[in-house]
Amino acid sequence: MIYLNYNNLDEETQQHLLSVSKEEIENKFGTDLKIYAKENHLEYETILYEEAVKNLYAYTYVFNI
């Protein structure tokens, strides 16, 4: 679970959540994504970003109001 303060959903917090998601995806699927990117002539960072955004929807958020 990710605990968020409802009053603190600024750009910095959103970027932090995205970077945490990127690290998680890179640790789990980094090698597979690199192979996929190379085989399909795609940019690895773009694929990593897209997968990180998808991963954000899998989190459970708790908002403190």
N, C-alpha and C positions, 0 to 999 in steps of 0.2 A: 504494500500500500504506500501511496505517496501522500503525505500530509501537506496541504497547501493552505496558506492564509488567504482568504477571499480578497483581502485588501491588497495583496501583493502578487498580482498576476501581470506584472510589467514585462517588458521585452527581455530584461535580464533573466528573470525567472523562467520564461519560455525558452530562452536559449540554453539555460542550464539543463532543463528537462530534455531538450533535444540532444545535448551533448552526452547526457547520461544514457539516453536511448541508443545513440550511435555507438558508444563504448560497448553496451550490452550486445548489440547486433554484431559488432566487429569481433567480439570474443566468441560468440556462438557460431557465426556463419561467415566470418571474414575470408577464410580460404575458399569456400564455395563461391562466394560473391566475386572474388578476384578471378577465379576460373571462368565463371559465367560472363563477366565483363570482357575478358580477353577473347573468349570464343565468339562473342557477339559484337565485338568491336565497339563496346560502350565504355563510358568513363566510370571508373570504380566509385569515385566520390559521389556521383549522381545517384548511382544505385544504392549506395550506403545511406544517403540522405532520404531517399524514398522509402527504404525499408525501416529506417529509424522513425519516420513519421507514422508509418503503419503500426509500428510497435507501440507508439504512444497510446493508441486506442486499446491496447491490451492491459494497460495499467489500471489499477483501482485507485481512484482519487478520493481523498477525504478532505472536505473543505471546512475550515474553522472560520466561523462567522462571528 
